[in-house]
């Protein structure tokens, strides 16, 4: 069977993760499959259900 386009992500993991730059909590954007750091204005991608918590891989969030 084909996997759904959105990978399941354990919301409990979000509570354990913080922004690697600011050490502040992250929020989850299910539509874009990203973890958002509002303090750093960065969006960290989730690839294959695994958060990529590297600042170099993060997307800058425009205001």
C-alpha positions as MATLAB code, in Angstrom:
seq = 'XXXXXXXXXXXXXXXXXXXXXXXXXXXXXXXXXXXXXXXXXXXXXXXXXXXXXXXXXXXXXXX';
ca = [
       0.000    0.000    0.000;
       1.072    3.579   -0.588;
       1.938    5.743    2.384;
      -0.091    8.909    2.883;
       1.684   12.067    1.763;
       1.824   13.284    5.352;
       3.992   11.204    7.663;
       2.619   10.617   11.135;
       4.507   12.665   13.711;
       4.471   11.971   17.422;
       3.235   15.180   19.054;
       4.841   14.128   22.347;
       8.199   14.499   20.628;
       7.479   18.207   20.070;
       7.287   18.748   23.805;
      10.813   17.337   24.186;
      12.343   19.331   21.317;
      13.492   22.943   21.492;
      15.007   25.286   18.944;
      18.743   24.556   18.720;
      19.456   28.274   18.321;
      17.259   29.861   21.020;
      16.395   26.863   23.248;
      12.713   27.909   23.080;
       9.691   25.638   22.446;
       8.673   24.717   18.901;
       5.255   24.489   17.303;
       4.196   21.910   14.719;
       2.896   22.807   11.258;
       1.253   19.599   10.023;
       0.454   21.004    6.569;
       4.074   21.931    5.796;
       5.614   19.153    7.928;
       7.815   21.587    9.837;
       8.654   22.546   13.385;
       8.495   26.298   13.849;
      10.683   28.429   16.073;
       8.950   31.776   16.406;
      11.831   33.135   18.499;
      14.397   32.432   15.753;
      11.981   32.874   12.799;
      13.028   29.461   11.490;
      11.128   26.408   10.234;
      12.845   23.059   10.692;
      11.770   20.375    8.178;
      10.450   16.961    9.118;
      11.670   14.363    6.623;
      10.349   10.839    6.779;
       8.963   11.524   10.244;
      12.346   12.715   11.534;
      12.855   16.359   12.523;
      15.973   17.880   10.963;
      17.146   20.179   13.750;
      20.049   21.793   11.901;
      20.044   25.580   11.563;
      21.647   25.230    8.110;
      18.692   23.098    6.964;
      16.032   25.414    8.398;
      13.896   27.730    6.294;
      13.699   31.411    7.239;
      10.144   32.406    8.192;
       9.100   35.713    6.677;
       6.972   37.999    8.830;
];
